[in-house]
């Protein structure tokens, strides 16, 4: 998510975790390496999100908008 502050990202991830959509894991190191992954319930949203992505891509193509992946 380009341009998002660490504070906002942390807040949103905590909200998603509380809603049961992401799982947080930590390796216990110092500092800990933290990873997030979708829960099985959230993964069920993948087909719907793919449809939205495809629609957005078609619209961008039609309007001549270049959508570049963020690295």
C-alpha positions in Angstrom: 0.0 0.0 0.0 2.1 2.9 -1.3 2.0 6.1 0.7 0.4 4.6 3.8 2.0 5.5 7.1 3.2 2.8 9.5 0.6 3.9 12.1 -2.3 3.6 9.7 -1.1 0.3 8.4 -0.7 -1.1 11.9 -4.2 0.1 12.8 -5.8 -1.5 9.8 -4.0 -4.7 10.3 -5.1 -4.9 13.9 -8.7 -4.2 12.8 -8.5 -7.0 10.2 -7.0 -9.3 12.8 -9.8 -8.5 15.3 -12.4 -9.2 12.5 -10.8 -12.6 11.9 -9.6 -11.8 8.4 -5.8 -11.9 9.0 -3.6 -13.9 11.3 -0.4 -12.4 12.8 2.6 -14.5 13.5 5.9 -13.5 15.1 9.2 -15.3 15.2 10.0 -14.1 18.7 13.3 -12.6 17.7 14.6 -9.2 18.7 13.3 -7.3 16.9 10.6 -9.8 16.0 9.8 -10.6 12.4 6.1 -10.2 12.0 4.0 -11.7 9.2 0.4 -11.5 8.3 -1.6 -13.9 6.2 -5.3 -14.2 5.2 -7.4 -16.6 7.2 -9.4 -19.2 5.4 -12.5 -17.1 5.8 -10.8 -14.1 4.2 -9.4 -16.3 1.4 -13.0 -17.0 0.4 -13.2 -13.4 -0.8 -10.5 -14.1 -3.5 -13.0 -14.8 -6.4 -14.9 -11.6 -5.7 -11.8 -9.5 -5.4 -10.5 -11.0 -8.6 -13.7 -10.0 -10.4 -13.3 -6.4 -9.1 -9.6 -6.4 -10.1 -10.4 -7.6 -13.6 -13.1 -4.9 -14.0 -10.7 -2.2 -12.8 -8.0 -3.4 -15.2 -10.5 -3.4 -18.2 -11.5 0.1 -17.2 -7.9 1.3 -17.0 -7.1 -0.3 -20.3 -10.1 1.4 -21.9 -9.2 4.8 -20.4 -5.5 4.5 -21.2 -4.5 4.4 -17.6 -1.3 2.5 -16.8 -1.5 0.4 -13.6 1.9 -0.6 -12.4 2.7 -3.0 -9.6 4.3 -1.6 -6.5 7.6 -3.2 -5.6 
